[in-house]
Amino acid sequence: VELMSVAASPALPLGDHLCENGFECVEILPSTNDAHGGVIVDLKDPMDPEIFASLLKSSLLQWKKQRKDGVWIKLPIELVNLVEIAVK
C-alpha cells in the first residue's frame, strides 16, 4: 500500500491518495495512525461539505478494509459546517 500527500488549491481539500498494487487509487482524508489501531483526522483548512462527505465515505471504506478500530475527527470551530456530515 502506497500513501502519498497531494497538495491542493485553497478551493480543494488536502487529501491523500491510496493506491493498491498501482491500479486502484482513491482519495481519502489525510490521517495519522493512533496508538490504539485507529486513525486521527485533523482538519484545519476550509472544505466544501459535499467534497468532505465524499472523502469521508471513501476514507471509511478504506479504513474498514484496513481493519482500523476507530476514527477520531478533529474539527476547529471554523469548520462547524462539517459536523453534521461527520456524525451521520
Secondary structure, 3 states (H helix, E strand, C coil): CEEEEECCCCCCCCEEEEEECCCEEEEECCCEECCCCCEEEECCCCCCHHHHHHHHHHHHHHHHHCCCCCEEEECCHHHHHHHHHHHC
